[in-house]
Amino acid sequence: MKSYLEERIEWYDYNYRNGNALISDKQFDQLEKNLLRIDHNCDYFTKKNKLVLPSLKKDSIDKFLKGLLPDTRLLIEPKIDGCAIALQYKNGSLEKAISRTGTDVTSKIAKVQDISSKIPIRGIFQVRGELYAPNQAPNFSQRIASGFLRSKEGFRESLSFCSFQILNSRLNQYESKKHLAKLGFSTPKDISCNFTNQLKVFKKKWLEGKLFKEYPTDGIVVKINSRKLQLIREKSNLDYPYWQIAIKD
């Protein structure tokens, strides 16, 4: 049976995710710390700490922009062609890594040079990123990365890991990547865009090979920067629940 404190936290979290923050982030964090001290095995933390790799929606710009205010801050990032990976650290140690299909690939990922086995973070820390082969055409990058994950023996090809997101964070997209960089993770270059009509200009630049040339890309990814707006789309009953999309053509 859930405790009163756990029910309160779930209620505050539900409202926050639907754009109706009832308490400050500092107050919420304190409540979480109190619950962690009392019952760290409760359902709230079990669900929160489950490692899941969300799919990346592929859609049109117009559908994504519908309902957004013109001054909504967006970030444009490269869509690196490789294999999507989610990492989970527990008290600073790499505990688990999964692929898009949910397959445990921890033993393979631990061999990639730019994925640290230790980071200075307590508790559960989850990272989403892409395993890819630098200096390769996009389709070859994906083949090399997937071949590495399938192989049973050593692998000679050079592979890199680019981190895009902290999965279990209340930070916005920009601050999430800034925090990841401080921890030593490689993060993608991005373009900040405050005017939604500029997206088509940057899409055209990518199609012309003038954008994100240093990565093996097969598109661009457009993201809402605000965590509050992300959660409103993600958790509320809207017609369009996605806060990030991949645009390929």
C-alpha positions as a printed NumPy array, in Angstrom:
array([[  0.   ,   0.   ,   0.   ],
       [  1.323,   3.438,  -0.917],
       [  2.272,   5.865,   1.815],
       [  0.728,   9.328,   2.022],
       [  4.099,  10.857,   1.084],
       [  4.398,   8.703,  -2.054],
       [  0.854,   9.649,  -3.111],
       [  1.636,  13.345,  -2.578],
       [  4.808,  13.125,  -4.669],
       [  2.98 ,  11.332,  -7.492],
       [  0.252,  14.012,  -7.4  ],
       [  2.776,  16.853,  -7.547],
       [  4.68 ,  15.073, -10.325],
       [  1.498,  14.477, -12.332],
       [  0.538,  18.164, -12.142],
       [  4.068,  19.284, -13.009],
       [  4.099,  17.077, -16.103],
       [  0.797,  18.601, -17.189],
       [  2.059,  22.169, -16.895],
       [  0.578,  22.954, -13.475],
       [  3.484,  23.091, -10.996],
       [  2.048,  23.2  ,  -7.446],
       [  5.388,  23.47 ,  -5.619],
       [  8.921,  24.564,  -6.508],
       [ 11.563,  22.169,  -7.867],
       [ 13.512,  22.577,  -4.623],
       [ 10.487,  21.575,  -2.528],
       [  9.772,  18.603,  -4.802],
       [ 13.395,  17.414,  -4.628],
       [ 13.242,  17.559,  -0.831],
       [ 10.084,  15.441,  -0.783],
       [ 11.789,  12.883,  -3.048],
       [ 14.781,  12.767,  -0.693],
       [ 12.457,  12.18 ,   2.265],
       [ 10.694,   9.323,   0.453],
       [ 14.026,   7.821,  -0.627],
       [ 15.162,   7.786,   2.994],
       [ 11.916,   6.175,   4.191],
       [ 11.268,   3.656,   1.393],
       [ 13.751,   3.505,  -1.483],
       [ 12.064,   0.356,  -2.891],
       [  8.596,   1.892,  -3.322],
       [  6.721,   1.793,  -6.652],
       [  7.486,   5.447,  -7.366],
       [ 11.245,   4.878,  -7.564],
       [ 10.87 ,   1.486,  -9.279],
       [  8.936,   3.1  , -12.153],
       [ 11.106,   6.204, -12.242],
       [ 14.349,   4.217, -12.411],
       [ 13.262,   1.738, -15.085],
       [ 15.575,   2.083, -18.096],
       [ 13.529,   2.694, -21.239],
       [ 14.687,   3.985, -24.626],
       [ 11.869,   6.057, -26.179],
       [ 11.398,   5.994, -29.939],
       [ 12.161,   9.1  , -31.994],
       [  9.126,  10.236, -33.988],
       [  9.649,  10.939, -37.701],
       [  7.196,  13.549, -38.875],
       [  6.615,  16.785, -40.774],
       [  7.69 ,  20.179, -39.472],
       [  4.169,  21.607, -39.767],
       [  2.606,  18.911, -37.578],
       [  5.321,  19.347, -34.945],
       [  4.959,  23.147, -34.863],
       [  1.175,  23.125, -34.532],
       [  0.169,  24.741, -31.234],
       [  3.607,  26.177, -30.428],
       [  4.013,  29.895, -29.824],
       [  6.228,  31.666, -32.408],
       [  8.887,  32.481, -29.788],
       [  9.171,  28.914, -28.459],
       [ 12.859,  28.077, -28.165],
       [ 13.812,  25.089, -30.304],
       [ 17.106,  23.255, -30.684],
       [ 18.211,  21.654, -33.934],
       [ 20.632,  18.739, -33.606],
       [ 22.169,  16.265, -36.064],
       [ 20.356,  12.953, -36.525],
       [ 23.396,  10.722, -36.331],
       [ 22.995,   7.404, -38.132],
       [ 24.086,   4.619, -35.809],
       [ 22.476,   2.593, -33.038],
       [ 20.405,   4.176, -30.284],
       [ 21.634,   3.266, -26.798],
       [ 20.455,   4.054, -23.272],
       [ 22.95 ,   3.954, -20.388],
       [ 22.172,   3.649, -16.703],
       [ 24.624,   4.562, -13.947],
       [ 24.024,   3.674, -10.32 ],
       [ 25.96 ,   5.663,  -7.723],
       [ 28.471,   6.607, -10.403],
       [ 29.082,   3.156, -11.922],
       [ 27.85 ,   2.   , -15.329],
       [ 25.2  ,  -0.557, -14.413],
       [ 23.328,  -1.263, -17.629],
       [ 23.106,  -0.405, -21.325],
       [ 20.259,  -1.343, -23.645],
       [ 19.65 ,  -1.092, -27.394],
       [ 16.493,   0.085, -29.166],
       [ 15.007,  -3.426, -28.872],
       [ 15.658,  -3.536, -25.125],
       [ 18.573,  -5.948, -25.513],
       [ 21.179,  -5.734, -22.767],
       [ 24.44 ,  -4.637, -24.437],
       [ 26.343,  -3.605, -21.293],
       [ 29.346,  -5.871, -21.903],
       [ 29.761,  -4.504, -25.435],
       [ 29.26 ,  -0.841, -24.561],
       [ 31.845,  -1.039, -21.783],
       [ 34.478,  -1.528, -24.523],
       [ 33.752,   1.802, -26.233],
       [ 36.509,   4.25 , -25.292],
       [ 34.465,   7.411, -24.861],
       [ 31.852,   5.786, -22.589],
       [ 33.073,   6.182, -19.036],
       [ 32.542,   3.337, -16.577],
       [ 32.528,   5.861, -13.697],
       [ 30.972,   9.319, -13.31 ],
       [ 30.74 ,  11.559, -10.194],
       [ 26.978,  11.165,  -9.722],
       [ 24.992,   9.59 ,  -6.889],
       [ 21.733,   7.702,  -7.363],
       [ 20.335,   6.67 , -10.75 ],
       [ 21.516,   8.555, -13.841],
       [ 20.184,   7.619, -17.304],
       [ 21.647,   8.802, -20.609],
       [ 20.316,   8.52 , -24.141],
       [ 22.675,   8.632, -27.104],
       [ 23.868,   7.158, -30.382],
       [ 26.674,   4.687, -31.012],
       [ 28.205,   5.431, -34.414],
       [ 31.299,   5.169, -36.603],
       [ 32.911,   8.585, -37.225],
       [ 34.291,   9.501, -40.66 ],
       [ 31.896,   7.108, -42.377],
       [ 28.872,   7.541, -44.642],
       [ 25.615,   7.312, -42.663],
       [ 24.583,   3.828, -43.847],
       [ 28.071,   2.431, -43.158],
       [ 28.108,   4.044, -39.716],
       [ 24.892,   2.247, -38.799],
       [ 26.14 ,  -1.09 , -40.172],
       [ 29.406,  -0.841, -38.264],
       [ 27.694,   0.06 , -34.993],
       [ 25.093,  -2.705, -35.255],
       [ 27.787,  -5.187, -36.305],
       [ 29.744,  -4.318, -33.173],
       [ 26.718,  -4.943, -30.947],
       [ 26.072,  -8.314, -32.627],
       [ 29.682,  -9.523, -32.69 ],
       [ 30.882, -12.087, -30.17 ],
       [ 34.587, -11.314, -30.433],
       [ 36.76 ,  -8.212, -30.564],
       [ 36.057,  -5.404, -32.974],
       [ 38.64 ,  -3.295, -34.792],
       [ 36.515,  -0.418, -36.047],
       [ 36.643,   2.91 , -34.221],
       [ 33.311,   3.777, -32.6  ],
       [ 32.06 ,   6.847, -30.776],
       [ 29.105,   7.602, -28.533],
       [ 27.237,  10.902, -28.7  ],
       [ 24.938,  11.76 , -25.772],
       [ 21.712,  13.64 , -26.477],
       [ 19.602,  13.557, -23.347],
       [ 19.4  ,  12.757, -19.624],
       [ 16.346,  10.503, -19.515],
       [ 15.479,  10.947, -15.829],
       [ 16.071,  14.682, -15.466],
       [ 14.016,  17.819, -14.854],
       [ 16.535,  19.975, -16.761],
       [ 15.746,  21.525, -20.118],
       [ 17.472,  20.188, -23.241],
       [ 20.237,  22.808, -23.296],
       [ 21.082,  22.4  , -19.607],
       [ 20.947,  18.597, -19.903],
       [ 23.601,  18.592, -22.616],
       [ 25.678,  21.13 , -20.716],
       [ 25.607,  18.836, -17.66 ],
       [ 26.506,  15.797, -19.779],
       [ 29.507,  17.654, -21.224],
       [ 30.726,  18.532, -17.721],
       [ 30.607,  14.833, -16.851],
       [ 32.84 ,  14.047, -19.825],
       [ 30.255,  12.844, -22.334],
       [ 30.465,  13.843, -25.979],
       [ 27.412,  15.891, -26.961],
       [ 26.235,  17.01 , -30.422],
       [ 26.512,  20.509, -31.781],
       [ 23.185,  22.301, -32.   ],
       [ 21.502,  25.401, -33.355],
       [ 19.162,  27.472, -31.218],
       [ 16.14 ,  28.728, -33.088],
       [ 13.554,  31.111, -31.644],
       [ 11.474,  31.53 , -34.774],
       [  9.636,  28.453, -35.962],
       [  9.718,  29.541, -39.631],
       [ 13.521,  29.289, -39.562],
       [ 13.328,  25.505, -39.327],
       [ 12.73 ,  25.103, -43.049],
       [ 15.854,  27.197, -43.746],
       [ 18.025,  24.904, -41.613],
       [ 16.421,  21.811, -43.133],
       [ 17.383,  23.113, -46.583],
       [ 20.959,  23.739, -45.406],
       [ 21.203,  20.14 , -44.177],
       [ 19.855,  18.799, -47.47 ],
       [ 22.533,  20.856, -49.263],
       [ 25.264,  19.334, -47.067],
       [ 26.014,  22.613, -45.275],
       [ 24.931,  21.558, -41.776],
       [ 26.478,  19.065, -39.308],
       [ 29.038,  17.846, -41.847],
       [ 31.239,  16.402, -39.09 ],
       [ 28.695,  13.661, -38.312],
       [ 27.29 ,  10.751, -40.365],
       [ 23.758,  12.152, -40.466],
       [ 20.579,  10.961, -42.139],
       [ 18.504,  13.954, -41.035],
       [ 18.093,  16.574, -38.346],
       [ 16.323,  16.397, -34.973],
       [ 14.177,  19.289, -33.742],
       [ 13.535,  19.554, -29.998],
       [ 11.537,  21.81 , -27.711],
       [ 14.061,  23.176, -25.211],
       [ 11.76 ,  23.814, -22.227],
       [ 11.337,  20.78 , -19.969],
       [  7.957,  22.094, -18.861],
       [  6.72 ,  22.246, -22.457],
       [  8.234,  18.828, -23.17 ],
       [  6.259,  17.277, -20.335],
       [  3.048,  19.05 , -21.325],
       [  3.279,  17.396, -24.743],
       [  4.527,  14.086, -23.412],
       [  2.023,  13.499, -20.635],
       [ -1.112,  15.487, -21.403],
       [ -3.936,  14.297, -23.639],
       [ -2.923,  16.338, -26.666],
       [ -3.387,  15.348, -30.302],
       [  0.378,  15.584, -30.789],
       [  2.348,  14.224, -27.783],
       [  5.899,  14.505, -29.185],
       [  8.431,  17.156, -28.113],
       [ 11.189,  16.029, -30.477],
       [ 11.049,  14.798, -34.072],
       [ 13.414,  13.534, -36.737],
       [ 13.227,  15.175, -40.159],
       [ 14.871,  13.251, -42.984],
       [ 13.717,  14.886, -46.209]])
